[in-house]
Amino acid sequence: MTAVKIVDQNNKEVGSRDLNANVFGLEADNGLVHRVYSALARAQRAGTHSTKTVADVSGGGKKPFKQKGTGRARQGTTRAAQMRHGGTAHGPQPHDYNTRINKKERRLATALVLSDALREGRLIVLNKLELKEAKTKSFIAVRDALKVESGLFVLAESNNEVELSGRNVPLSKVVLDGQMNLHDMLKFDHLVVTEDALSNLEKRLGGEG
């Protein structure tokens, strides 16, 4: 099994622990991660874009001019796509962009990104993350001590002081382990995970729960 060191908020080593190889010992699979990420990104699209076709534009019941004798190309309606105030040909229509990705693939993609983070030295495990009061300055002090310029901070349970303190800090985000998503994991350079949150992730992704 792979071991990882555990540090406190001052970046001092306070221990270590073995990691679940089913979550942190996987070989890279960029194809799967990309497929899951793309599906999640597409699912964010509303798909409500719409244009009016000839059938949707009001009017146009009358033929604009007679069929023959004018020297012009024949026209059947004033609402044809080539006519002024006409409908749109081949324009965007409402569309559902959701792509089915099963739960097993989503979990595997998350584990793959966690394995990459560990392998590349981007995973930091904290014994705990607590602040006495909600102050941005306090959160920045912890981030600076950990030498993290861009980081996703993952907690096991809600902590009002930490969440409020990190809310407006650039290149940082605080989430619970159950809220963590692939987009955020790939967006930030470091994953800062509390030990309790790490246990929850191993249980959820390692097939123990």
mmCIF file of the C-alpha atoms, coordinates in Angstrom:
data_MODEL
# 
_entry.id   MODEL 
# 
loop_
_atom_site.group_PDB 
_atom_site.id 
_atom_site.type_symbol 
_atom_site.label_atom_id 
_atom_site.label_alt_id 
_atom_site.label_comp_id 
_atom_site.label_asym_id 
_atom_site.label_entity_id 
_atom_site.label_seq_id 
_atom_site.pdbx_PDB_ins_code 
_atom_site.Cartn_x 
_atom_site.Cartn_y 
_atom_site.Cartn_z 
_atom_site.occupancy 
_atom_site.B_iso_or_equiv 
_atom_site.pdbx_formal_charge 
_atom_site.auth_seq_id 
_atom_site.auth_comp_id 
_atom_site.auth_asym_id 
_atom_site.auth_atom_id 
_atom_site.pdbx_PDB_model_num 
ATOM 1   C CA . MET A 1 1   ? 0.000   0.000  0.000   1.00 0.00 ? 1   MET A CA 1 
ATOM 2   C CA . THR A 1 2   ? 1.056   3.596  -0.575  1.00 0.00 ? 2   THR A CA 1 
ATOM 3   C CA . ALA A 1 3   ? 1.677   5.788  2.454   1.00 0.00 ? 3   ALA A CA 1 
ATOM 4   C CA . VAL A 1 4   ? 1.125   9.528  2.632   1.00 0.00 ? 4   VAL A CA 1 
ATOM 5   C CA . LYS A 1 5   ? 2.323   11.948 5.249   1.00 0.00 ? 5   LYS A CA 1 
ATOM 6   C CA . ILE A 1 6   ? -0.135  13.930 7.326   1.00 0.00 ? 6   ILE A CA 1 
ATOM 7   C CA . VAL A 1 7   ? 0.594   17.562 8.178   1.00 0.00 ? 7   VAL A CA 1 
ATOM 8   C CA . ASP A 1 8   ? -1.030  20.158 10.396  1.00 0.00 ? 8   ASP A CA 1 
ATOM 9   C CA . GLN A 1 9   ? -2.143  23.643 9.377   1.00 0.00 ? 9   GLN A CA 1 
ATOM 10  C CA . ASN A 1 10  ? 1.438   24.900 9.843   1.00 0.00 ? 10  ASN A CA 1 
ATOM 11  C CA . ASN A 1 11  ? 2.690   22.283 7.366   1.00 0.00 ? 11  ASN A CA 1 
ATOM 12  C CA . LYS A 1 12  ? 4.487   20.291 10.061  1.00 0.00 ? 12  LYS A CA 1 
ATOM 13  C CA . GLU A 1 13  ? 4.407   16.520 9.690   1.00 0.00 ? 13  GLU A CA 1 
ATOM 14  C CA . VAL A 1 14  ? 2.358   14.905 12.440  1.00 0.00 ? 14  VAL A CA 1 
ATOM 15  C CA . GLY A 1 15  ? 2.048   11.352 11.121  1.00 0.00 ? 15  GLY A CA 1 
ATOM 16  C CA . SER A 1 16  ? 1.339   9.169  8.119   1.00 0.00 ? 16  SER A CA 1 
ATOM 17  C CA . ARG A 1 17  ? -1.220  6.655  6.922   1.00 0.00 ? 17  ARG A CA 1 
ATOM 18  C CA . ASP A 1 18  ? -1.617  3.964  4.317   1.00 0.00 ? 18  ASP A CA 1 
ATOM 19  C CA . LEU A 1 19  ? -3.900  4.676  1.397   1.00 0.00 ? 19  LEU A CA 1 
ATOM 20  C CA . ASN A 1 20  ? -6.412  2.432  -0.312  1.00 0.00 ? 20  ASN A CA 1 
ATOM 21  C CA . ALA A 1 21  ? -4.768  1.209  -3.515  1.00 0.00 ? 21  ALA A CA 1 
ATOM 22  C CA . ASN A 1 22  ? -8.190  0.989  -5.204  1.00 0.00 ? 22  ASN A CA 1 
ATOM 23  C CA . VAL A 1 23  ? -8.463  4.768  -4.912  1.00 0.00 ? 23  VAL A CA 1 
ATOM 24  C CA . PHE A 1 24  ? -4.892  6.079  -4.849  1.00 0.00 ? 24  PHE A CA 1 
ATOM 25  C CA . GLY A 1 25  ? -2.958  3.367  -6.655  1.00 0.00 ? 25  GLY A CA 1 
ATOM 26  C CA . LEU A 1 26  ? -4.548  3.434  -10.096 1.00 0.00 ? 26  LEU A CA 1 
ATOM 27  C CA . GLU A 1 27  ? -2.645  3.860  -13.346 1.00 0.00 ? 27  GLU A CA 1 
ATOM 28  C CA . ALA A 1 28  ? -3.489  6.909  -15.439 1.00 0.00 ? 28  ALA A CA 1 
ATOM 29  C CA . ASP A 1 29  ? -6.406  6.650  -17.860 1.00 0.00 ? 29  ASP A CA 1 
ATOM 30  C CA . ASN A 1 30  ? -6.787  10.064 -19.471 1.00 0.00 ? 30  ASN A CA 1 
ATOM 31  C CA . GLY A 1 31  ? -9.353  8.776  -21.945 1.00 0.00 ? 31  GLY A CA 1 
ATOM 32  C CA . LEU A 1 32  ? -11.847 7.792  -19.253 1.00 0.00 ? 32  LEU A CA 1 
ATOM 33  C CA . VAL A 1 33  ? -11.300 10.993 -17.270 1.00 0.00 ? 33  VAL A CA 1 
ATOM 34  C CA . HIS A 1 34  ? -11.834 13.085 -20.401 1.00 0.00 ? 34  HIS A CA 1 
ATOM 35  C CA . ARG A 1 35  ? -14.997 11.193 -21.315 1.00 0.00 ? 35  ARG A CA 1 
ATOM 36  C CA . VAL A 1 36  ? -16.534 11.663 -17.868 1.00 0.00 ? 36  VAL A CA 1 
ATOM 37  C CA . TYR A 1 37  ? -15.420 15.296 -17.641 1.00 0.00 ? 37  TYR A CA 1 
ATOM 38  C CA . SER A 1 38  ? -16.889 16.075 -21.072 1.00 0.00 ? 38  SER A CA 1 
ATOM 39  C CA . ALA A 1 39  ? -20.188 14.440 -20.147 1.00 0.00 ? 39  ALA A CA 1 
ATOM 40  C CA . LEU A 1 40  ? -20.400 16.479 -16.935 1.00 0.00 ? 40  LEU A CA 1 
ATOM 41  C CA . ALA A 1 41  ? -19.542 19.679 -18.806 1.00 0.00 ? 41  ALA A CA 1 
ATOM 42  C CA . ARG A 1 42  ? -22.207 19.028 -21.454 1.00 0.00 ? 42  ARG A CA 1 
ATOM 43  C CA . ALA A 1 43  ? -24.772 18.376 -18.755 1.00 0.00 ? 43  ALA A CA 1 
ATOM 44  C CA . GLN A 1 44  ? -24.291 21.956 -17.542 1.00 0.00 ? 44  GLN A CA 1 
ATOM 45  C CA . ARG A 1 45  ? -25.696 23.311 -20.804 1.00 0.00 ? 45  ARG A CA 1 
ATOM 46  C CA . ALA A 1 46  ? -29.320 24.413 -20.575 1.00 0.00 ? 46  ALA A CA 1 
ATOM 47  C CA . GLY A 1 47  ? -30.044 23.438 -24.168 1.00 0.00 ? 47  GLY A CA 1 
ATOM 48  C CA . THR A 1 48  ? -32.762 26.087 -24.417 1.00 0.00 ? 48  THR A CA 1 
ATOM 49  C CA . HIS A 1 49  ? -31.340 27.837 -27.517 1.00 0.00 ? 49  HIS A CA 1 
ATOM 50  C CA . SER A 1 50  ? -34.020 28.185 -30.180 1.00 0.00 ? 50  SER A CA 1 
ATOM 51  C CA . THR A 1 51  ? -34.804 29.892 -33.477 1.00 0.00 ? 51  THR A CA 1 
ATOM 52  C CA . LYS A 1 52  ? -38.047 30.118 -35.414 1.00 0.00 ? 52  LYS A CA 1 
ATOM 53  C CA . THR A 1 53  ? -38.400 28.068 -38.557 1.00 0.00 ? 53  THR A CA 1 
ATOM 54  C CA . VAL A 1 54  ? -40.695 28.956 -41.449 1.00 0.00 ? 54  VAL A CA 1 
ATOM 55  C CA . ALA A 1 55  ? -43.470 27.070 -39.678 1.00 0.00 ? 55  ALA A CA 1 
ATOM 56  C CA . ASP A 1 56  ? -43.040 29.151 -36.495 1.00 0.00 ? 56  ASP A CA 1 
ATOM 57  C CA . VAL A 1 57  ? -42.974 32.671 -38.007 1.00 0.00 ? 57  VAL A CA 1 
ATOM 58  C CA . SER A 1 58  ? -46.364 34.377 -38.090 1.00 0.00 ? 58  SER A CA 1 
ATOM 59  C CA . GLY A 1 59  ? -47.819 35.473 -41.419 1.00 0.00 ? 59  GLY A CA 1 
ATOM 60  C CA . GLY A 1 60  ? -46.734 34.243 -44.811 1.00 0.00 ? 60  GLY A CA 1 
ATOM 61  C CA . GLY A 1 61  ? -50.068 32.832 -45.887 1.00 0.00 ? 61  GLY A CA 1 
ATOM 62  C CA . LYS A 1 62  ? -50.079 34.852 -49.075 1.00 0.00 ? 62  LYS A CA 1 
ATOM 63  C CA . LYS A 1 63  ? -47.863 34.166 -52.055 1.00 0.00 ? 63  LYS A CA 1 
ATOM 64  C CA . PRO A 1 64  ? -45.578 37.265 -52.423 1.00 0.00 ? 64  PRO A CA 1 
ATOM 65  C CA . PHE A 1 65  ? -46.094 37.509 -56.190 1.00 0.00 ? 65  PHE A CA 1 
ATOM 66  C CA . LYS A 1 66  ? -47.471 35.410 -58.982 1.00 0.00 ? 66  LYS A CA 1 
ATOM 67  C CA . GLN A 1 67  ? -45.713 32.247 -60.046 1.00 0.00 ? 67  GLN A CA 1 
ATOM 68  C CA . LYS A 1 68  ? -44.853 33.216 -63.617 1.00 0.00 ? 68  LYS A CA 1 
ATOM 69  C CA . GLY A 1 69  ? -44.134 36.276 -65.678 1.00 0.00 ? 69  GLY A CA 1 
ATOM 70  C CA . THR A 1 70  ? -42.189 38.396 -63.206 1.00 0.00 ? 70  THR A CA 1 
ATOM 71  C CA . GLY A 1 71  ? -38.725 37.203 -64.177 1.00 0.00 ? 71  GLY A CA 1 
ATOM 72  C CA . ARG A 1 72  ? -38.006 36.489 -60.528 1.00 0.00 ? 72  ARG A CA 1 
ATOM 73  C CA . ALA A 1 73  ? -37.478 33.177 -58.821 1.00 0.00 ? 73  ALA A CA 1 
ATOM 74  C CA . ARG A 1 74  ? -40.748 31.627 -57.696 1.00 0.00 ? 74  ARG A CA 1 
ATOM 75  C CA . GLN A 1 75  ? -41.650 32.126 -54.034 1.00 0.00 ? 75  GLN A CA 1 
ATOM 76  C CA . GLY A 1 76  ? -44.334 30.394 -52.031 1.00 0.00 ? 76  GLY A CA 1 
ATOM 77  C CA . THR A 1 77  ? -44.309 32.461 -48.841 1.00 0.00 ? 77  THR A CA 1 
ATOM 78  C CA . THR A 1 78  ? -43.011 35.746 -47.505 1.00 0.00 ? 78  THR A CA 1 
ATOM 79  C CA . ARG A 1 79  ? -41.690 33.875 -44.448 1.00 0.00 ? 79  ARG A CA 1 
ATOM 80  C CA . ALA A 1 80  ? -39.198 31.672 -46.326 1.00 0.00 ? 80  ALA A CA 1 
ATOM 81  C CA . ALA A 1 81  ? -35.645 31.738 -44.939 1.00 0.00 ? 81  ALA A CA 1 
ATOM 82  C CA . GLN A 1 82  ? -34.301 33.913 -47.783 1.00 0.00 ? 82  GLN A CA 1 
ATOM 83  C CA . MET A 1 83  ? -37.023 36.554 -47.330 1.00 0.00 ? 83  MET A CA 1 
ATOM 84  C CA . ARG A 1 84  ? -36.900 39.531 -45.021 1.00 0.00 ? 84  ARG A CA 1 
ATOM 85  C CA . HIS A 1 85  ? -38.587 38.667 -41.685 1.00 0.00 ? 85  HIS A CA 1 
ATOM 86  C CA . GLY A 1 86  ? -38.526 35.033 -42.760 1.00 0.00 ? 86  GLY A CA 1 
ATOM 87  C CA . GLY A 1 87  ? -37.748 32.016 -40.632 1.00 0.00 ? 87  GLY A CA 1 
ATOM 88  C CA . THR A 1 88  ? -34.286 30.619 -39.942 1.00 0.00 ? 88  THR A CA 1 
ATOM 89  C CA . ALA A 1 89  ? -33.056 27.618 -41.889 1.00 0.00 ? 89  ALA A CA 1 
ATOM 90  C CA . HIS A 1 90  ? -31.146 24.991 -39.913 1.00 0.00 ? 90  HIS A CA 1 
ATOM 91  C CA . GLY A 1 91  ? -30.973 27.209 -36.831 1.00 0.00 ? 91  GLY A CA 1 
ATOM 92  C CA . PRO A 1 92  ? -30.375 25.896 -33.279 1.00 0.00 ? 92  PRO A CA 1 
ATOM 93  C CA . GLN A 1 93  ? -33.252 24.091 -31.622 1.00 0.00 ? 93  GLN A CA 1 
ATOM 94  C CA . PRO A 1 94  ? -33.820 23.000 -27.991 1.00 0.00 ? 94  PRO A CA 1 
ATOM 95  C CA . HIS A 1 95  ? -31.563 20.058 -27.263 1.00 0.00 ? 95  HIS A CA 1 
ATOM 96  C CA . ASP A 1 96  ? -30.775 17.802 -24.321 1.00 0.00 ? 96  ASP A CA 1 
ATOM 97  C CA . TYR A 1 97  ? -26.978 17.579 -23.982 1.00 0.00 ? 97  TYR A CA 1 
ATOM 98  C CA . ASN A 1 98  ? -26.970 15.009 -21.185 1.00 0.00 ? 98  ASN A CA 1 
ATOM 99  C CA . THR A 1 99  ? -24.785 11.991 -21.890 1.00 0.00 ? 99  THR A CA 1 
ATOM 100 C CA . ARG A 1 100 ? -25.339 8.916  -19.783 1.00 0.00 ? 100 ARG A CA 1 
ATOM 101 C CA . ILE A 1 101 ? -22.365 8.185  -17.529 1.00 0.00 ? 101 ILE A CA 1 
ATOM 102 C CA . ASN A 1 102 ? -22.961 5.483  -14.956 1.00 0.00 ? 102 ASN A CA 1 
ATOM 103 C CA . LYS A 1 103 ? -22.028 5.818  -11.304 1.00 0.00 ? 103 LYS A CA 1 
ATOM 104 C CA . LYS A 1 104 ? -19.173 3.324  -11.568 1.00 0.00 ? 104 LYS A CA 1 
ATOM 105 C CA . GLU A 1 105 ? -17.455 5.374  -14.283 1.00 0.00 ? 105 GLU A CA 1 
ATOM 106 C CA . ARG A 1 106 ? -17.874 8.619  -12.344 1.00 0.00 ? 106 ARG A CA 1 
ATOM 107 C CA . ARG A 1 107 ? -16.359 7.058  -9.239  1.00 0.00 ? 107 ARG A CA 1 
ATOM 108 C CA . LEU A 1 108 ? -13.500 5.553  -11.214 1.00 0.00 ? 108 LEU A CA 1 
ATOM 109 C CA . ALA A 1 109 ? -12.721 8.891  -12.883 1.00 0.00 ? 109 ALA A CA 1 
ATOM 110 C CA . THR A 1 110 ? -12.591 10.573 -9.463  1.00 0.00 ? 110 THR A CA 1 
ATOM 111 C CA . ALA A 1 111 ? -10.253 7.874  -8.152  1.00 0.00 ? 111 ALA A CA 1 
ATOM 112 C CA . LEU A 1 112 ? -8.044  8.247  -11.221 1.00 0.00 ? 112 LEU A CA 1 
ATOM 113 C CA . VAL A 1 113 ? -7.668  11.979 -10.627 1.00 0.00 ? 113 VAL A CA 1 
ATOM 114 C CA . LEU A 1 114 ? -6.884  11.344 -6.944  1.00 0.00 ? 114 LEU A CA 1 
ATOM 115 C CA . SER A 1 115 ? -4.240  8.796  -7.958  1.00 0.00 ? 115 SER A CA 1 
ATOM 116 C CA . ASP A 1 116 ? -2.716  11.324 -10.354 1.00 0.00 ? 116 ASP A CA 1 
ATOM 117 C CA . ALA A 1 117 ? -2.690  13.995 -7.639  1.00 0.00 ? 117 ALA A CA 1 
ATOM 118 C CA . LEU A 1 118 ? -0.845  11.664 -5.253  1.00 0.00 ? 118 LEU A CA 1 
ATOM 119 C CA . ARG A 1 119 ? 1.623   10.555 -7.919  1.00 0.00 ? 119 ARG A CA 1 
ATOM 120 C CA . GLU A 1 120 ? 2.382   14.148 -8.929  1.00 0.00 ? 120 GLU A CA 1 
ATOM 121 C CA . GLY A 1 121 ? 2.739   15.432 -5.360  1.00 0.00 ? 121 GLY A CA 1 
ATOM 122 C CA . ARG A 1 122 ? -0.379  17.596 -5.551  1.00 0.00 ? 122 ARG A CA 1 
ATOM 123 C CA . LEU A 1 123 ? -2.252  15.862 -2.717  1.00 0.00 ? 123 LEU A CA 1 
ATOM 124 C CA . ILE A 1 124 ? -1.915  17.339 0.783   1.00 0.00 ? 124 ILE A CA 1 
ATOM 125 C CA . VAL A 1 125 ? -3.496  15.576 3.747   1.00 0.00 ? 125 VAL A CA 1 
ATOM 126 C CA . LEU A 1 126 ? -4.278  17.661 6.836   1.00 0.00 ? 126 LEU A CA 1 
ATOM 127 C CA . ASN A 1 127 ? -4.969  16.213 10.265  1.00 0.00 ? 127 ASN A CA 1 
ATOM 128 C CA . LYS A 1 128 ? -7.681  18.880 10.548  1.00 0.00 ? 128 LYS A CA 1 
ATOM 129 C CA . LEU A 1 129 ? -8.628  22.312 9.217   1.00 0.00 ? 129 LEU A CA 1 
ATOM 130 C CA . GLU A 1 130 ? -10.083 24.630 11.827  1.00 0.00 ? 130 GLU A CA 1 
ATOM 131 C CA . LEU A 1 131 ? -10.177 28.389 12.314  1.00 0.00 ? 131 LEU A CA 1 
ATOM 132 C CA . LYS A 1 132 ? -11.137 30.249 15.485  1.00 0.00 ? 132 LYS A CA 1 
ATOM 133 C CA . GLU A 1 133 ? -13.171 32.809 13.551  1.00 0.00 ? 133 GLU A CA 1 
ATOM 134 C CA . ALA A 1 134 ? -14.277 33.528 10.018  1.00 0.00 ? 134 ALA A CA 1 
ATOM 135 C CA . LYS A 1 135 ? -11.450 35.670 8.692   1.00 0.00 ? 135 LYS A CA 1 
ATOM 136 C CA . THR A 1 136 ? -10.069 35.641 5.166   1.00 0.00 ? 136 THR A CA 1 
ATOM 137 C CA . LYS A 1 137 ? -6.659  36.524 6.571   1.00 0.00 ? 137 LYS A CA 1 
ATOM 138 C CA . SER A 1 138 ? -6.641  33.365 8.688   1.00 0.00 ? 138 SER A CA 1 
ATOM 139 C CA . PHE A 1 139 ? -7.485  31.162 5.727   1.00 0.00 ? 139 PHE A CA 1 
ATOM 140 C CA . ILE A 1 140 ? -4.764  32.776 3.609   1.00 0.00 ? 140 ILE A CA 1 
ATOM 141 C CA . ALA A 1 141 ? -2.259  32.157 6.419   1.00 0.00 ? 141 ALA A CA 1 
ATOM 142 C CA . VAL A 1 142 ? -3.042  28.426 6.320   1.00 0.00 ? 142 VAL A CA 1 
ATOM 143 C CA . ARG A 1 143 ? -2.840  28.360 2.537   1.00 0.00 ? 143 ARG A CA 1 
ATOM 144 C CA . ASP A 1 144 ? 0.517   30.147 2.568   1.00 0.00 ? 144 ASP A CA 1 
ATOM 145 C CA . ALA A 1 145 ? 1.892   27.791 5.223   1.00 0.00 ? 145 ALA A CA 1 
ATOM 146 C CA . LEU A 1 146 ? 0.964   24.845 3.017   1.00 0.00 ? 146 LEU A CA 1 
ATOM 147 C CA . LYS A 1 147 ? 2.567   26.591 0.016   1.00 0.00 ? 147 LYS A CA 1 
ATOM 148 C CA . VAL A 1 148 ? -0.639  26.293 -1.996  1.00 0.00 ? 148 VAL A CA 1 
ATOM 149 C CA . GLU A 1 149 ? -1.358  28.991 -4.572  1.00 0.00 ? 149 GLU A CA 1 
ATOM 150 C CA . SER A 1 150 ? -4.288  27.203 -6.176  1.00 0.00 ? 150 SER A CA 1 
ATOM 151 C CA . GLY A 1 151 ? -6.132  24.624 -4.139  1.00 0.00 ? 151 GLY A CA 1 
ATOM 152 C CA . LEU A 1 152 ? -9.364  22.735 -3.533  1.00 0.00 ? 152 LEU A CA 1 
ATOM 153 C CA . PHE A 1 153 ? -9.883  22.303 0.218   1.00 0.00 ? 153 PHE A CA 1 
ATOM 154 C CA . VAL A 1 154 ? -11.992 19.256 1.076   1.00 0.00 ? 154 VAL A CA 1 
ATOM 155 C CA . LEU A 1 155 ? -13.674 18.870 4.471   1.00 0.00 ? 155 LEU A CA 1 
ATOM 156 C CA . ALA A 1 156 ? -15.523 15.912 5.982   1.00 0.00 ? 156 ALA A CA 1 
ATOM 157 C CA . GLU A 1 157 ? -18.229 18.054 7.558   1.00 0.00 ? 157 GLU A CA 1 
ATOM 158 C CA . SER A 1 158 ? -19.451 21.608 7.328   1.00 0.00 ? 158 SER A CA 1 
ATOM 159 C CA . ASN A 1 159 ? -17.313 24.212 9.105   1.00 0.00 ? 159 ASN A CA 1 
ATOM 160 C CA . ASN A 1 160 ? -18.809 27.679 8.956   1.00 0.00 ? 160 ASN A CA 1 
ATOM 161 C CA . GLU A 1 161 ? -15.598 29.521 9.890   1.00 0.00 ? 161 GLU A CA 1 
ATOM 162 C CA . VAL A 1 162 ? -13.491 27.772 7.267   1.00 0.00 ? 162 VAL A CA 1 
ATOM 163 C CA . GLU A 1 163 ? -16.115 27.975 4.516   1.00 0.00 ? 163 GLU A CA 1 
ATOM 164 C CA . LEU A 1 164 ? -16.747 31.689 5.067   1.00 0.00 ? 164 LEU A CA 1 
ATOM 165 C CA . SER A 1 165 ? -13.038 32.465 5.372   1.00 0.00 ? 165 SER A CA 1 
ATOM 166 C CA . GLY A 1 166 ? -12.180 30.794 2.082   1.00 0.00 ? 166 GLY A CA 1 
ATOM 167 C CA . ARG A 1 167 ? -15.196 32.004 0.155   1.00 0.00 ? 167 ARG A CA 1 
ATOM 168 C CA . ASN A 1 168 ? -13.569 35.090 -1.368  1.00 0.00 ? 168 ASN A CA 1 
ATOM 169 C CA . VAL A 1 169 ? -9.979  33.870 -1.638  1.00 0.00 ? 169 VAL A CA 1 
ATOM 170 C CA . PRO A 1 170 ? -8.834  33.753 -5.285  1.00 0.00 ? 170 PRO A CA 1 
ATOM 171 C CA . LEU A 1 171 ? -7.790  30.354 -6.673  1.00 0.00 ? 171 LEU A CA 1 
ATOM 172 C CA . SER A 1 172 ? -9.261  28.542 -3.664  1.00 0.00 ? 172 SER A CA 1 
ATOM 173 C CA . LYS A 1 173 ? -12.477 26.702 -2.957  1.00 0.00 ? 173 LYS A CA 1 
ATOM 174 C CA . VAL A 1 174 ? -13.800 24.886 0.111   1.00 0.00 ? 174 VAL A CA 1 
ATOM 175 C CA . VAL A 1 175 ? -16.146 21.911 -0.371  1.00 0.00 ? 175 VAL A CA 1 
ATOM 176 C CA . LEU A 1 176 ? -17.326 18.856 1.516   1.00 0.00 ? 176 LEU A CA 1 
ATOM 177 C CA . ASP A 1 177 ? -16.086 15.464 0.334   1.00 0.00 ? 177 ASP A CA 1 
ATOM 178 C CA . GLY A 1 178 ? -19.578 14.623 -0.924  1.00 0.00 ? 178 GLY A CA 1 
ATOM 179 C CA . GLN A 1 179 ? -19.659 17.818 -3.022  1.00 0.00 ? 179 GLN A CA 1 
ATOM 180 C CA . MET A 1 180 ? -16.289 17.323 -4.688  1.00 0.00 ? 180 MET A CA 1 
ATOM 181 C CA . ASN A 1 181 ? -16.574 17.056 -8.465  1.00 0.00 ? 181 ASN A CA 1 
ATOM 182 C CA . LEU A 1 182 ? -14.231 16.300 -11.329 1.00 0.00 ? 182 LEU A CA 1 
ATOM 183 C CA . HIS A 1 183 ? -14.319 19.859 -12.669 1.00 0.00 ? 183 HIS A CA 1 
ATOM 184 C CA . ASP A 1 184 ? -13.003 21.351 -9.416  1.00 0.00 ? 184 ASP A CA 1 
ATOM 185 C CA . MET A 1 185 ? -10.417 18.603 -8.992  1.00 0.00 ? 185 MET A CA 1 
ATOM 186 C CA . LEU A 1 186 ? -8.925  19.382 -12.402 1.00 0.00 ? 186 LEU A CA 1 
ATOM 187 C CA . LYS A 1 187 ? -9.278  23.153 -12.070 1.00 0.00 ? 187 LYS A CA 1 
ATOM 188 C CA . PHE A 1 188 ? -7.026  23.587 -9.028  1.00 0.00 ? 188 PHE A CA 1 
ATOM 189 C CA . ASP A 1 189 ? -3.348  22.683 -8.769  1.00 0.00 ? 189 ASP A CA 1 
ATOM 190 C CA . HIS A 1 190 ? -3.529  21.116 -5.299  1.00 0.00 ? 190 HIS A CA 1 
ATOM 191 C CA . LEU A 1 191 ? -6.039  18.966 -3.414  1.00 0.00 ? 191 LEU A CA 1 
ATOM 192 C CA . VAL A 1 192 ? -5.954  19.711 0.308   1.00 0.00 ? 192 VAL A CA 1 
ATOM 193 C CA . VAL A 1 193 ? -7.952  17.002 2.071   1.00 0.00 ? 193 VAL A CA 1 
ATOM 194 C CA . THR A 1 194 ? -8.561  16.537 5.776   1.00 0.00 ? 194 THR A CA 1 
ATOM 195 C CA . GLU A 1 195 ? -7.892  13.082 7.187   1.00 0.00 ? 195 GLU A CA 1 
ATOM 196 C CA . ASP A 1 196 ? -11.586 12.486 7.922   1.00 0.00 ? 196 ASP A CA 1 
ATOM 197 C CA . ALA A 1 197 ? -12.554 13.526 4.391   1.00 0.00 ? 197 ALA A CA 1 
ATOM 198 C CA . LEU A 1 198 ? -9.880  11.180 3.049   1.00 0.00 ? 198 LEU A CA 1 
ATOM 199 C CA . SER A 1 199 ? -11.453 8.295  4.964   1.00 0.00 ? 199 SER A CA 1 
ATOM 200 C CA . ASN A 1 200 ? -14.867 9.150  3.518   1.00 0.00 ? 200 ASN A CA 1 
ATOM 201 C CA . LEU A 1 201 ? -13.468 9.233  -0.013  1.00 0.00 ? 201 LEU A CA 1 
ATOM 202 C CA . GLU A 1 202 ? -11.733 5.885  0.394   1.00 0.00 ? 202 GLU A CA 1 
ATOM 203 C CA . LYS A 1 203 ? -14.951 4.349  1.712   1.00 0.00 ? 203 LYS A CA 1 
ATOM 204 C CA . ARG A 1 204 ? -17.077 5.806  -1.074  1.00 0.00 ? 204 ARG A CA 1 
ATOM 205 C CA . LEU A 1 205 ? -14.699 5.216  -3.988  1.00 0.00 ? 205 LEU A CA 1 
ATOM 206 C CA . GLY A 1 206 ? -12.977 2.069  -2.816  1.00 0.00 ? 206 GLY A CA 1 
ATOM 207 C CA . GLY A 1 207 ? -16.048 -0.096 -2.888  1.00 0.00 ? 207 GLY A CA 1 
ATOM 208 C CA . GLU A 1 208 ? -16.601 -0.120 0.863   1.00 0.00 ? 208 GLU A CA 1 
ATOM 209 C CA . GLY A 1 209 ? -19.813 1.874  0.855   1.00 0.00 ? 209 GLY A CA 1 
# 
